[in-house]
Structures are given as structure tokens and as C-alpha cells.
Amino acid sequence: MPTPYRSTPIFDEVTLPAALRAEHRTKVGVWGLVRVLEGQLKLTYLAPRSETIVTPTTPTVIHPEQPHFAEPLGPMRMQVDFYHEDPGG
């Protein structure tokens, strides 16, 4: 697995920024790996539309320029790692 070039701070259900709760996307050539440390996070992809529940055992990859938004499902802690190549393989 490649090494992330940057990571967000660890956010919880209170500190998760409004920008991550609203539609946003990664930049060209940037993958995000959403890791939930505790609890659950609903991640909604907008193109194509789908939803996934991210848990401590199911990290989720966001592809370059893929529109999405995040919604905490109760108490949780999460972080996003950023890569210049697909961390999913």
C-alpha cells in the first residue's frame, strides 16, 4: 500500500467540518482513503449515486474528482488520508 502524502486531523461527529458534510471532491490525481476509528460514517457518492457505511473494519476509497459528502451516524471518530495513487490497489 502506498504512503499517504497528507492526512486530515481526526474529526468526530461535532468537529467534522461543514465542508465535508456538503458536496465536495478530491483534486485531479488525488485519492482519499476514509478511515473510521470509532463508530460509523455514511459516505454518499454522487456520480454515480451510491451510499456506503464506513466503519473501523471497512475503510473506503474516494477516487479523484469523485463528488461525495459525509454524514456521521452517531458518535464517531474519522480521518482521511490522501494519496497520489490508488491506495486500494
PDB file with one MODEL, atoms N, CA, C and O in Angstrom:
MODEL        1
ATOM      1  N   MET A   1       0.853  -1.182   0.000  1.00  0.00           N
ATOM      2  CA  MET A   1       0.000   0.000   0.000  1.00  0.00           C
ATOM      3  C   MET A   1       0.896   1.241   0.000  1.00  0.00           C
ATOM      4  O   MET A   1       1.878   1.297   0.741  1.00  0.00           O
ATOM      5  N   PRO A   2       0.564   2.225  -0.821  1.00  0.00           N
ATOM      6  CA  PRO A   2       1.376   3.457  -0.863  1.00  0.00           C
ATOM      7  C   PRO A   2       1.267   4.237   0.452  1.00  0.00           C
ATOM      8  O   PRO A   2       0.389   3.981   1.275  1.00  0.00           O
ATOM      9  N   THR A   3       2.163   5.173   0.620  1.00  0.00           N
ATOM     10  CA  THR A   3       2.179   6.027   1.800  1.00  0.00           C
ATOM     11  C   THR A   3       1.389   7.303   1.503  1.00  0.00           C
ATOM     12  O   THR A   3       1.577   7.903   0.444  1.00  0.00           O
ATOM     13  N   PRO A   4       0.498   7.734   2.424  1.00  0.00           N
ATOM     14  CA  PRO A   4      -0.238   8.978   2.184  1.00  0.00           C
ATOM     15  C   PRO A   4       0.712  10.174   2.211  1.00  0.00           C
ATOM     16  O   PRO A   4       1.690  10.185   2.959  1.00  0.00           O
ATOM     17  N   TYR A   5       0.414  11.177   1.387  1.00  0.00           N
ATOM     18  CA  TYR A   5       1.242  12.386   1.397  1.00  0.00           C
ATOM     19  C   TYR A   5       0.687  13.405   2.377  1.00  0.00           C
ATOM     20  O   TYR A   5       1.373  14.360   2.741  1.00  0.00           O
ATOM     21  N   ARG A   6      -0.563  13.204   2.809  1.00  0.00           N
ATOM     22  CA  ARG A   6      -1.175  14.119   3.775  1.00  0.00           C
ATOM     23  C   ARG A   6      -2.365  13.433   4.417  1.00  0.00           C
ATOM     24  O   ARG A   6      -2.995  12.567   3.810  1.00  0.00           O
ATOM     25  N   SER A   7      -2.670  13.821   5.648  1.00  0.00           N
ATOM     26  CA  SER A   7      -3.851  13.311   6.352  1.00  0.00           C
ATOM     27  C   SER A   7      -4.563  14.471   7.033  1.00  0.00           C
ATOM     28  O   SER A   7      -3.935  15.448   7.442  1.00  0.00           O
ATOM     29  N   THR A   8      -5.872  14.352   7.148  1.00  0.00           N
ATOM     30  CA  THR A   8      -6.635  15.358   7.889  1.00  0.00           C
ATOM     31  C   THR A   8      -6.406  15.132   9.382  1.00  0.00           C
ATOM     32  O   THR A   8      -5.887  14.091   9.787  1.00  0.00           O
ATOM     33  N   PRO A   9      -6.797  16.115  10.198  1.00  0.00           N
ATOM     34  CA  PRO A   9      -6.877  15.835  11.640  1.00  0.00           C
ATOM     35  C   PRO A   9      -7.935  14.757  11.868  1.00  0.00           C
ATOM     36  O   PRO A   9      -8.693  14.424  10.957  1.00  0.00           O
ATOM     37  N   ILE A  10      -7.984  14.225  13.060  1.00  0.00           N
ATOM     38  CA  ILE A  10      -9.053  13.291  13.421  1.00  0.00           C
ATOM     39  C   ILE A  10     -10.272  14.122  13.802  1.00  0.00           C
ATOM     40  O   ILE A  10     -10.201  14.990  14.672  1.00  0.00           O
ATOM     41  N   PHE A  11     -11.394  13.842  13.135  1.00  0.00           N
ATOM     42  CA  PHE A  11     -12.645  14.552  13.385  1.00  0.00           C
ATOM     43  C   PHE A  11     -13.612  13.632  14.121  1.00  0.00           C
ATOM     44  O   PHE A  11     -13.550  12.410  13.984  1.00  0.00           O
ATOM     45  N   ASP A  12     -14.506  14.232  14.901  1.00  0.00           N
ATOM     46  CA  ASP A  12     -15.605  13.469  15.487  1.00  0.00           C
ATOM     47  C   ASP A  12     -16.924  14.028  14.960  1.00  0.00           C
ATOM     48  O   ASP A  12     -16.932  14.887  14.078  1.00  0.00           O
ATOM     49  N   GLU A  13     -18.040  13.537  15.502  1.00  0.00           N
ATOM     50  CA  GLU A  13     -19.346  13.950  14.983  1.00  0.00           C
ATOM     51  C   GLU A  13     -19.615  15.436  15.192  1.00  0.00           C
ATOM     52  O   GLU A  13     -20.476  16.002  14.518  1.00  0.00           O
ATOM     53  N   VAL A  14     -18.897  16.080  16.112  1.00  0.00           N
ATOM     54  CA  VAL A  14     -19.071  17.514  16.363  1.00  0.00           C
ATOM     55  C   VAL A  14     -18.105  18.333  15.512  1.00  0.00           C
ATOM     56  O   VAL A  14     -18.485  19.365  14.961  1.00  0.00           O
ATOM     57  N   THR A  15     -16.852  17.876  15.402  1.00  0.00           N
ATOM     58  CA  THR A  15     -15.816  18.664  14.726  1.00  0.00           C
ATOM     59  C   THR A  15     -15.718  18.408  13.224  1.00  0.00           C
ATOM     60  O   THR A  15     -14.952  19.085  12.539  1.00  0.00           O
ATOM     61  N   LEU A  16     -16.483  17.438  12.692  1.00  0.00           N
ATOM     62  CA  LEU A  16     -16.453  17.190  11.248  1.00  0.00           C
ATOM     63  C   LEU A  16     -16.861  18.477  10.532  1.00  0.00           C
ATOM     64  O   LEU A  16     -17.981  18.950  10.724  1.00  0.00           O
ATOM     65  N   PRO A  17     -15.976  19.056   9.708  1.00  0.00           N
ATOM     66  CA  PRO A  17     -16.262  20.347   9.089  1.00  0.00           C
ATOM     67  C   PRO A  17     -17.484  20.319   8.169  1.00  0.00           C
ATOM     68  O   PRO A  17     -17.790  19.307   7.539  1.00  0.00           O
ATOM     69  N   ALA A  18     -18.170  21.464   8.114  1.00  0.00           N
ATOM     70  CA  ALA A  18     -19.330  21.608   7.231  1.00  0.00           C
ATOM     71  C   ALA A  18     -18.952  21.315   5.784  1.00  0.00           C
ATOM     72  O   ALA A  18     -19.771  20.795   5.027  1.00  0.00           O
ATOM     73  N   ALA A  19     -17.716  21.642   5.388  1.00  0.00           N
ATOM     74  CA  ALA A  19     -17.285  21.400   4.005  1.00  0.00           C
ATOM     75  C   ALA A  19     -17.287  19.918   3.669  1.00  0.00           C
ATOM     76  O   ALA A  19     -17.520  19.556   2.515  1.00  0.00           O
ATOM     77  N   LEU A  20     -17.033  19.046   4.649  1.00  0.00           N
ATOM     78  CA  LEU A  20     -17.045  17.602   4.389  1.00  0.00           C
ATOM     79  C   LEU A  20     -18.463  17.042   4.435  1.00  0.00           C
ATOM     80  O   LEU A  20     -18.735  15.976   3.884  1.00  0.00           O
ATOM     81  N   ARG A  21     -19.358  17.762   5.090  1.00  0.00           N
ATOM     82  CA  ARG A  21     -20.765  17.347   5.164  1.00  0.00           C
ATOM     83  C   ARG A  21     -21.536  17.761   3.917  1.00  0.00           C
ATOM     84  O   ARG A  21     -22.623  17.243   3.659  1.00  0.00           O
ATOM     85  N   ALA A  22     -20.985  18.689   3.145  1.00  0.00           N
ATOM     86  CA  ALA A  22     -21.597  19.167   1.907  1.00  0.00           C
ATOM     87  C   ALA A  22     -20.872  18.535   0.719  1.00  0.00           C
ATOM     88  O   ALA A  22     -19.798  17.956   0.884  1.00  0.00           O
ATOM     89  N   GLU A  23     -21.447  18.643  -0.460  1.00  0.00           N
ATOM     90  CA  GLU A  23     -20.818  18.077  -1.650  1.00  0.00           C
ATOM     91  C   GLU A  23     -19.427  18.680  -1.853  1.00  0.00           C
ATOM     92  O   GLU A  23     -19.255  19.899  -1.840  1.00  0.00           O
ATOM     93  N   HIS A  24     -18.450  17.810  -2.038  1.00  0.00           N
ATOM     94  CA  HIS A  24     -17.079  18.223  -2.347  1.00  0.00           C
ATOM     95  C   HIS A  24     -16.409  17.091  -3.103  1.00  0.00           C
ATOM     96  O   HIS A  24     -17.013  16.036  -3.295  1.00  0.00           O
ATOM     97  N   ARG A  25     -15.181  17.291  -3.532  1.00  0.00           N
ATOM     98  CA  ARG A  25     -14.465  16.261  -4.285  1.00  0.00           C
ATOM     99  C   ARG A  25     -12.971  16.432  -4.072  1.00  0.00           C
ATOM    100  O   ARG A  25     -12.495  17.496  -3.678  1.00  0.00           O
ATOM    101  N   THR A  26     -12.242  15.348  -4.346  1.00  0.00           N
ATOM    102  CA  THR A  26     -10.788  15.433  -4.310  1.00  0.00           C
ATOM    103  C   THR A  26     -10.310  16.061  -5.616  1.00  0.00           C
ATOM    104  O   THR A  26     -11.064  16.180  -6.582  1.00  0.00           O
ATOM    105  N   LYS A  27      -9.048  16.458  -5.619  1.00  0.00           N
ATOM    106  CA  LYS A  27      -8.465  17.095  -6.803  1.00  0.00           C
ATOM    107  C   LYS A  27      -8.090  16.049  -7.857  1.00  0.00           C
ATOM    108  O   LYS A  27      -8.153  14.846  -7.605  1.00  0.00           O
ATOM    109  N   VAL A  28      -7.706  16.525  -9.023  1.00  0.00           N
ATOM    110  CA  VAL A  28      -7.223  15.662 -10.094  1.00  0.00           C
ATOM    111  C   VAL A  28      -6.012  14.877  -9.566  1.00  0.00           C
ATOM    112  O   VAL A  28      -5.098  15.461  -8.984  1.00  0.00           O
ATOM    113  N   GLY A  29      -6.012  13.564  -9.769  1.00  0.00           N
ATOM    114  CA  GLY A  29      -4.876  12.738  -9.379  1.00  0.00           C
ATOM    115  C   GLY A  29      -4.744  12.493  -7.888  1.00  0.00           C
ATOM    116  O   GLY A  29      -3.682  12.071  -7.430  1.00  0.00           O
ATOM    117  N   VAL A  30      -5.801  12.749  -7.116  1.00  0.00           N
ATOM    118  CA  VAL A  30      -5.749  12.550  -5.661  1.00  0.00           C
ATOM    119  C   VAL A  30      -6.845  11.576  -5.232  1.00  0.00           C
ATOM    120  O   VAL A  30      -8.025  11.775  -5.522  1.00  0.00           O
ATOM    121  N   TRP A  31      -6.428  10.525  -4.538  1.00  0.00           N
ATOM    122  CA  TRP A  31      -7.350   9.559  -3.937  1.00  0.00           C
ATOM    123  C   TRP A  31      -7.441   9.865  -2.449  1.00  0.00           C
ATOM    124  O   TRP A  31      -6.461  10.286  -1.834  1.00  0.00           O
ATOM    125  N   GLY A  32      -8.611   9.653  -1.878  1.00  0.00           N
ATOM    126  CA  GLY A  32      -8.788   9.773  -0.435  1.00  0.00           C
ATOM    127  C   GLY A  32      -9.148   8.417   0.131  1.00  0.00           C
ATOM    128  O   GLY A  32      -9.920   7.668  -0.468  1.00  0.00           O
ATOM    129  N   LEU A  33      -8.584   8.102   1.292  1.00  0.00           N
ATOM    130  CA  LEU A  33      -8.950   6.877   1.999  1.00  0.00           C
ATOM    131  C   LEU A  33      -9.611   7.306   3.299  1.00  0.00           C
ATOM    132  O   LEU A  33      -8.952   7.832   4.196  1.00  0.00           O
ATOM    133  N   VAL A  34     -10.919   7.080   3.397  1.00  0.00           N
ATOM    134  CA  VAL A  34     -11.680   7.456   4.584  1.00  0.00           C
ATOM    135  C   VAL A  34     -11.556   6.315   5.587  1.00  0.00           C
ATOM    136  O   VAL A  34     -11.925   5.174   5.307  1.00  0.00           O
ATOM    137  N   ARG A  35     -11.025   6.653   6.768  1.00  0.00           N
ATOM    138  CA  ARG A  35     -10.853   5.660   7.828  1.00  0.00           C
ATOM    139  C   ARG A  35     -11.658   6.091   9.044  1.00  0.00           C
ATOM    140  O   ARG A  35     -11.454   7.185   9.571  1.00  0.00           O
ATOM    141  N   VAL A  36     -12.562   5.246   9.485  1.00  0.00           N
ATOM    142  CA  VAL A  36     -13.319   5.495  10.712  1.00  0.00           C
ATOM    143  C   VAL A  36     -12.603   4.748  11.829  1.00  0.00           C
ATOM    144  O   VAL A  36     -12.364   3.544  11.737  1.00  0.00           O
ATOM    145  N   LEU A  37     -12.268   5.479  12.882  1.00  0.00           N
ATOM    146  CA  LEU A  37     -11.545   4.896  14.017  1.00  0.00           C
ATOM    147  C   LEU A  37     -12.511   4.340  15.064  1.00  0.00           C
ATOM    148  O   LEU A  37     -12.223   3.345  15.729  1.00  0.00           O
ATOM    149  N   GLU A  38     -13.661   5.001  15.195  1.00  0.00           N
ATOM    150  CA  GLU A  38     -14.716   4.560  16.115  1.00  0.00           C
ATOM    151  C   GLU A  38     -16.054   4.972  15.523  1.00  0.00           C
ATOM    152  O   GLU A  38     -16.167   6.042  14.926  1.00  0.00           O
ATOM    153  N   GLY A  39     -17.069   4.127  15.685  1.00  0.00           N
ATOM    154  CA  GLY A  39     -18.411   4.469  15.229  1.00  0.00           C
ATOM    155  C   GLY A  39     -18.620   4.206  13.750  1.00  0.00           C
ATOM    156  O   GLY A  39     -17.996   3.318  13.169  1.00  0.00           O
ATOM    157  N   GLN A  40     -19.520   5.002  13.138  1.00  0.00           N
ATOM    158  CA  GLN A  40     -19.888   4.823  11.738  1.00  0.00           C
ATOM    159  C   GLN A  40     -20.075   6.171  11.058  1.00  0.00           C
ATOM    160  O   GLN A  40     -20.465   7.160  11.679  1.00  0.00           O
ATOM    161  N   LEU A  41     -19.785   6.177   9.763  1.00  0.00           N
ATOM    162  CA  LEU A  41     -19.936   7.370   8.930  1.00  0.00           C
ATOM    163  C   LEU A  41     -20.624   6.947   7.642  1.00  0.00           C
ATOM    164  O   LEU A  41     -20.203   5.980   7.007  1.00  0.00           O
ATOM    165  N   LYS A  42     -21.671   7.654   7.248  1.00  0.00           N
ATOM    166  CA  LYS A  42     -22.307   7.375   5.954  1.00  0.00           C
ATOM    167  C   LYS A  42     -21.635   8.259   4.910  1.00  0.00           C
ATOM    168  O   LYS A  42     -21.576   9.479   5.059  1.00  0.00           O
ATOM    169  N   LEU A  43     -21.131   7.632   3.856  1.00  0.00           N
ATOM    170  CA  LEU A  43     -20.494   8.344   2.758  1.00  0.00           C
ATOM    171  C   LEU A  43     -21.393   8.192   1.539  1.00  0.00           C
ATOM    172  O   LEU A  43     -21.695   7.077   1.112  1.00  0.00           O
ATOM    173  N   THR A  44     -21.815   9.321   0.985  1.00  0.00           N
ATOM    174  CA  THR A  44     -22.692   9.319  -0.190  1.00  0.00           C
ATOM    175  C   THR A  44     -21.896   9.803  -1.389  1.00  0.00           C
ATOM    176  O   THR A  44     -21.365  10.914  -1.392  1.00  0.00           O
ATOM    177  N   TYR A  45     -21.818   8.953  -2.409  1.00  0.00           N
ATOM    178  CA  TYR A  45     -21.173   9.303  -3.677  1.00  0.00           C
ATOM    179  C   TYR A  45     -22.274   9.831  -4.593  1.00  0.00           C
ATOM    180  O   TYR A  45     -23.386   9.303  -4.599  1.00  0.00           O
ATOM    181  N   LEU A  46     -21.969  10.862  -5.358  1.00  0.00           N
ATOM    182  CA  LEU A  46     -22.997  11.485  -6.197  1.00  0.00           C
ATOM    183  C   LEU A  46     -22.910  11.112  -7.665  1.00  0.00           C
ATOM    184  O   LEU A  46     -23.880  11.308  -8.398  1.00  0.00           O
ATOM    185  N   ALA A  47     -21.770  10.574  -8.126  1.00  0.00           N
ATOM    186  CA  ALA A  47     -21.638  10.224  -9.542  1.00  0.00           C
ATOM    187  C   ALA A  47     -20.749   8.994  -9.693  1.00  0.00           C
ATOM    188  O   ALA A  47     -19.526   9.131  -9.642  1.00  0.00           O
ATOM    189  N   PRO A  48     -21.298   7.819  -9.872  1.00  0.00           N
ATOM    190  CA  PRO A  48     -22.727   7.501  -9.809  1.00  0.00           C
ATOM    191  C   PRO A  48     -23.204   7.495  -8.354  1.00  0.00           C
ATOM    192  O   PRO A  48     -22.405   7.285  -7.441  1.00  0.00           O
ATOM    193  N   ARG A  49     -24.484   7.720  -8.138  1.00  0.00           N
ATOM    194  CA  ARG A  49     -25.021   7.838  -6.783  1.00  0.00           C
ATOM    195  C   ARG A  49     -25.029   6.481  -6.092  1.00  0.00           C
ATOM    196  O   ARG A  49     -25.556   5.494  -6.607  1.00  0.00           O
ATOM    197  N   SER A  50     -24.422   6.470  -4.899  1.00  0.00           N
ATOM    198  CA  SER A  50     -24.445   5.287  -4.052  1.00  0.00           C
ATOM    199  C   SER A  50     -24.091   5.723  -2.640  1.00  0.00           C
ATOM    200  O   SER A  50     -23.575   6.820  -2.425  1.00  0.00           O
ATOM    201  N   GLU A  51     -24.372   4.862  -1.693  1.00  0.00           N
ATOM    202  CA  GLU A  51     -24.047   5.138  -0.297  1.00  0.00           C
ATOM    203  C   GLU A  51     -23.295   3.949   0.274  1.00  0.00           C
ATOM    204  O   GLU A  51     -23.504   2.805  -0.130  1.00  0.00           O
ATOM    205  N   THR A  52     -22.414   4.244   1.221  1.00  0.00           N
ATOM    206  CA  THR A  52     -21.721   3.190   1.932  1.00  0.00           C
ATOM    207  C   THR A  52     -21.574   3.612   3.387  1.00  0.00           C
ATOM    208  O   THR A  52     -21.464   4.799   3.693  1.00  0.00           O
ATOM    209  N   ILE A  53     -21.575   2.644   4.261  1.00  0.00           N
ATOM    210  CA  ILE A  53     -21.353   2.902   5.678  1.00  0.00           C
ATOM    211  C   ILE A  53     -19.898   2.531   5.968  1.00  0.00           C
ATOM    212  O   ILE A  53     -19.486   1.385   5.788  1.00  0.00           O
ATOM    213  N   VAL A  54     -19.139   3.513   6.416  1.00  0.00           N
ATOM    214  CA  VAL A  54     -17.721   3.302   6.720  1.00  0.00           C
ATOM    215  C   VAL A  54     -17.604   3.009   8.210  1.00  0.00           C
ATOM    216  O   VAL A  54     -18.138   3.742   9.043  1.00  0.00           O
ATOM    217  N   THR A  55     -16.899   1.930   8.536  1.00  0.00           N
ATOM    218  CA  THR A  55     -16.689   1.501   9.924  1.00  0.00           C
ATOM    219  C   THR A  55     -15.199   1.273  10.138  1.00  0.00           C
ATOM    220  O   THR A  55     -14.422   1.349   9.187  1.00  0.00           O
ATOM    221  N   PRO A  56     -14.791   0.995  11.368  1.00  0.00           N
ATOM    222  CA  PRO A  56     -13.358   0.726  11.596  1.00  0.00           C
ATOM    223  C   PRO A  56     -12.799  -0.444  10.778  1.00  0.00           C
ATOM    224  O   PRO A  56     -11.596  -0.500  10.525  1.00  0.00           O
ATOM    225  N   THR A  57     -13.651  -1.366  10.369  1.00  0.00           N
ATOM    226  CA  THR A  57     -13.162  -2.515   9.596  1.00  0.00           C
ATOM    227  C   THR A  57     -13.381  -2.368   8.095  1.00  0.00           C
ATOM    228  O   THR A  57     -12.994  -3.246   7.324  1.00  0.00           O
ATOM    229  N   THR A  58     -14.010  -1.245   7.666  1.00  0.00           N
ATOM    230  CA  THR A  58     -14.290  -1.061   6.240  1.00  0.00           C
ATOM    231  C   THR A  58     -13.891   0.337   5.762  1.00  0.00           C
ATOM    232  O   THR A  58     -14.764   1.157   5.476  1.00  0.00           O
ATOM    233  N   PRO A  59     -12.583   0.625   5.670  1.00  0.00           N
ATOM    234  CA  PRO A  59     -12.189   1.919   5.097  1.00  0.00           C
ATOM    235  C   PRO A  59     -12.670   2.001   3.649  1.00  0.00           C
ATOM    236  O   PRO A  59     -12.891   0.975   3.005  1.00  0.00           O
ATOM    237  N   THR A  60     -12.830   3.213   3.148  1.00  0.00           N
ATOM    238  CA  THR A  60     -13.402   3.408   1.818  1.00  0.00           C
ATOM    239  C   THR A  60     -12.566   4.379   1.004  1.00  0.00           C
ATOM    240  O   THR A  60     -12.127   5.412   1.510  1.00  0.00           O
ATOM    241  N   VAL A  61     -12.347   4.038  -0.272  1.00  0.00           N
ATOM    242  CA  VAL A  61     -11.563   4.877  -1.177  1.00  0.00           C
ATOM    243  C   VAL A  61     -12.472   5.852  -1.917  1.00  0.00           C
ATOM    244  O   VAL A  61     -13.552   5.491  -2.384  1.00  0.00           O
ATOM    245  N   ILE A  62     -12.009   7.093  -2.011  1.00  0.00           N
ATOM    246  CA  ILE A  62     -12.657   8.108  -2.840  1.00  0.00           C
ATOM    247  C   ILE A  62     -11.725   8.369  -4.016  1.00  0.00           C
ATOM    248  O   ILE A  62     -10.546   8.666  -3.821  1.00  0.00           O
ATOM    249  N   HIS A  63     -12.242   8.261  -5.224  1.00  0.00           N
ATOM    250  CA  HIS A  63     -11.438   8.422  -6.428  1.00  0.00           C
ATOM    251  C   HIS A  63     -11.268   9.902  -6.781  1.00  0.00           C
ATOM    252  O   HIS A  63     -12.055  10.739  -6.341  1.00  0.00           O
ATOM    253  N   PRO A  64     -10.252  10.221  -7.566  1.00  0.00           N
ATOM    254  CA  PRO A  64     -10.031  11.616  -7.948  1.00  0.00           C
ATOM    255  C   PRO A  64     -11.288  12.250  -8.550  1.00  0.00           C
ATOM    256  O   PRO A  64     -11.951  11.668  -9.409  1.00  0.00           O
ATOM    257  N   GLU A  65     -11.593  13.448  -8.079  1.00  0.00           N
ATOM    258  CA  GLU A  65     -12.701  14.260  -8.576  1.00  0.00           C
ATOM    259  C   GLU A  65     -14.082  13.631  -8.382  1.00  0.00           C
ATOM    260  O   GLU A  65     -15.043  14.073  -9.011  1.00  0.00           O
ATOM    261  N   GLN A  66     -14.204  12.614  -7.531  1.00  0.00           N
ATOM    262  CA  GLN A  66     -15.492  11.952  -7.313  1.00  0.00           C
ATOM    263  C   GLN A  66     -16.315  12.764  -6.305  1.00  0.00           C
ATOM    264  O   GLN A  66     -15.918  12.871  -5.144  1.00  0.00           O
ATOM    265  N   PRO A  67     -17.451  13.339  -6.720  1.00  0.00           N
ATOM    266  CA  PRO A  67     -18.254  14.139  -5.794  1.00  0.00           C
ATOM    267  C   PRO A  67     -18.879  13.256  -4.712  1.00  0.00           C
ATOM    268  O   PRO A  67     -19.373  12.163  -4.987  1.00  0.00           O
ATOM    269  N   HIS A  68     -18.844  13.755  -3.484  1.00  0.00           N
ATOM    270  CA  HIS A  68     -19.338  12.982  -2.348  1.00  0.00           C
ATOM    271  C   HIS A  68     -19.577  13.910  -1.160  1.00  0.00           C
ATOM    272  O   HIS A  68     -19.187  15.077  -1.178  1.00  0.00           O
ATOM    273  N   PHE A  69     -20.224  13.370  -0.126  1.00  0.00           N
ATOM    274  CA  PHE A  69     -20.334  14.061   1.152  1.00  0.00           C
ATOM    275  C   PHE A  69     -20.449  13.028   2.264  1.00  0.00           C
ATOM    276  O   PHE A  69     -20.790  11.869   2.026  1.00  0.00           O
ATOM    277  N   ALA A  70     -20.155  13.477   3.500  1.00  0.00           N
ATOM    278  CA  ALA A  70     -20.098  12.579   4.654  1.00  0.00           C
ATOM    279  C   ALA A  70     -21.135  12.981   5.688  1.00  0.00           C
ATOM    280  O   ALA A  70     -21.447  14.160   5.854  1.00  0.00           O
ATOM    281  N   GLU A  71     -21.667  11.970   6.386  1.00  0.00           N
ATOM    282  CA  GLU A  71     -22.648  12.208   7.442  1.00  0.00           C
ATOM    283  C   GLU A  71     -22.351  11.261   8.613  1.00  0.00           C
ATOM    284  O   GLU A  71     -22.413  10.042   8.448  1.00  0.00           O
ATOM    285  N   PRO A  72     -22.031  11.809   9.790  1.00  0.00           N
ATOM    286  CA  PRO A  72     -21.815  10.939  10.952  1.00  0.00           C
ATOM    287  C   PRO A  72     -23.104  10.207  11.316  1.00  0.00           C
ATOM    288  O   PRO A  72     -24.199  10.762  11.215  1.00  0.00           O
ATOM    289  N   LEU A  73     -22.957   8.966  11.735  1.00  0.00           N
ATOM    290  CA  LEU A  73     -24.101   8.188  12.223  1.00  0.00           C
ATOM    291  C   LEU A  73     -23.898   7.990  13.722  1.00  0.00           C
ATOM    292  O   LEU A  73     -23.524   6.908  14.176  1.00  0.00           O
ATOM    293  N   GLY A  74     -24.147   9.042  14.472  1.00  0.00           N
ATOM    294  CA  GLY A  74     -23.923   9.000  15.919  1.00  0.00           C
ATOM    295  C   GLY A  74     -22.468   9.323  16.249  1.00  0.00           C
ATOM    296  O   GLY A  74     -21.732   9.830  15.403  1.00  0.00           O
ATOM    297  N   PRO A  75     -22.060   9.029  17.477  1.00  0.00           N
ATOM    298  CA  PRO A  75     -20.685   9.310  17.883  1.00  0.00           C
ATOM    299  C   PRO A  75     -19.696   8.549  17.003  1.00  0.00           C
ATOM    300  O   PRO A  75     -19.871   7.358  16.744  1.00  0.00           O
ATOM    301  N   MET A  76     -18.657   9.246  16.546  1.00  0.00           N
ATOM    302  CA  MET A  76     -17.659   8.608  15.688  1.00  0.00           C
ATOM    303  C   MET A  76     -16.383   9.432  15.709  1.00  0.00           C
ATOM    304  O   MET A  76     -16.376  10.591  16.127  1.00  0.00           O
ATOM    305  N   ARG A  77     -15.306   8.811  15.252  1.00  0.00           N
ATOM    306  CA  ARG A  77     -14.026   9.474  15.017  1.00  0.00           C
ATOM    307  C   ARG A  77     -13.519   8.991  13.674  1.00  0.00           C
ATOM    308  O   ARG A  77     -13.552   7.792  13.399  1.00  0.00           O
ATOM    309  N   MET A  78     -13.044   9.910  12.818  1.00  0.00           N
ATOM    310  CA  MET A  78     -12.603   9.535  11.476  1.00  0.00           C
ATOM    311  C   MET A  78     -11.460  10.424  11.020  1.00  0.00           C
ATOM    312  O   MET A  78     -11.198  11.483  11.591  1.00  0.00           O
ATOM    313  N   GLN A  79     -10.785   9.959   9.969  1.00  0.00           N
ATOM    314  CA  GLN A  79      -9.672  10.675   9.371  1.00  0.00           C
ATOM    315  C   GLN A  79      -9.620  10.305   7.891  1.00  0.00           C
ATOM    316  O   GLN A  79     -10.041   9.216   7.499  1.00  0.00           O
ATOM    317  N   VAL A  80      -9.100  11.221   7.073  1.00  0.00           N
ATOM    318  CA  VAL A  80      -8.926  10.949   5.645  1.00  0.00           C
ATOM    319  C   VAL A  80      -7.442  11.055   5.324  1.00  0.00           C
ATOM    320  O   VAL A  80      -6.790  12.041   5.667  1.00  0.00           O
ATOM    321  N   ASP A  81      -6.915  10.026   4.663  1.00  0.00           N
ATOM    322  CA  ASP A  81      -5.538  10.032   4.154  1.00  0.00           C
ATOM    323  C   ASP A  81      -5.603  10.295   2.653  1.00  0.00           C
ATOM    324  O   ASP A  81      -6.492   9.794   1.964  1.00  0.00           O
ATOM    325  N   PHE A  82      -4.645  11.090   2.149  1.00  0.00           N
ATOM    326  CA  PHE A  82      -4.621  11.447   0.727  1.00  0.00           C
ATOM    327  C   PHE A  82      -3.400  10.841   0.046  1.00  0.00           C
ATOM    328  O   PHE A  82      -2.300  10.839   0.598  1.00  0.00           O
ATOM    329  N   TYR A  83      -3.617  10.325  -1.169  1.00  0.00           N
ATOM    330  CA  TYR A  83      -2.596   9.610  -1.929  1.00  0.00           C
ATOM    331  C   TYR A  83      -2.516  10.136  -3.363  1.00  0.00           C
ATOM    332  O   TYR A  83      -3.483  10.681  -3.896  1.00  0.00           O
ATOM    333  N   HIS A  84      -1.347   9.961  -3.971  1.00  0.00           N
ATOM    334  CA  HIS A  84      -1.167  10.289  -5.396  1.00  0.00           C
ATOM    335  C   HIS A  84      -1.378   9.052  -6.277  1.00  0.00           C
ATOM    336  O   HIS A  84      -1.252   9.137  -7.498  1.00  0.00           O
ATOM    337  N   GLU A  85      -1.695   7.920  -5.674  1.00  0.00           N
ATOM    338  CA  GLU A  85      -2.041   6.697  -6.409  1.00  0.00           C
ATOM    339  C   GLU A  85      -3.113   5.981  -5.631  1.00  0.00           C
ATOM    340  O   GLU A  85      -3.309   6.253  -4.446  1.00  0.00           O
ATOM    341  N   ASP A  86      -3.811   5.069  -6.277  1.00  0.00           N
ATOM    342  CA  ASP A  86      -4.937   4.369  -5.671  1.00  0.00           C
ATOM    343  C   ASP A  86      -4.464   3.526  -4.484  1.00  0.00           C
ATOM    344  O   ASP A  86      -3.695   2.583  -4.674  1.00  0.00           O
ATOM    345  N   PRO A  87      -4.912   3.850  -3.251  1.00  0.00           N
ATOM    346  CA  PRO A  87      -4.483   3.077  -2.099  1.00  0.00           C
ATOM    347  C   PRO A  87      -5.188   1.728  -2.010  1.00  0.00           C
ATOM    348  O   PRO A  87      -4.798   0.879  -1.209  1.00  0.00           O
ATOM    349  N   GLY A  88      -6.215   1.523  -2.820  1.00  0.00           N
ATOM    350  CA  GLY A  88      -6.947   0.277  -2.819  1.00  0.00           C
ATOM    351  C   GLY A  88      -6.322  -0.799  -3.691  1.00  0.00           C
ATOM    352  O   GLY A  88      -6.817  -1.925  -3.750  1.00  0.00           O
ATOM    353  N   GLY A  89      -5.247  -0.456  -4.362  1.00  0.00           N
ATOM    354  CA  GLY A  89      -4.585  -1.455  -5.164  1.00  0.00           C
ATOM    355  C   GLY A  89      -4.652  -1.123  -6.609  1.00  0.00           C
ATOM    356  O   GLY A  89      -4.136  -1.871  -7.439  1.00  0.00           O
TER     357      GLY A  89
ENDMDL
END
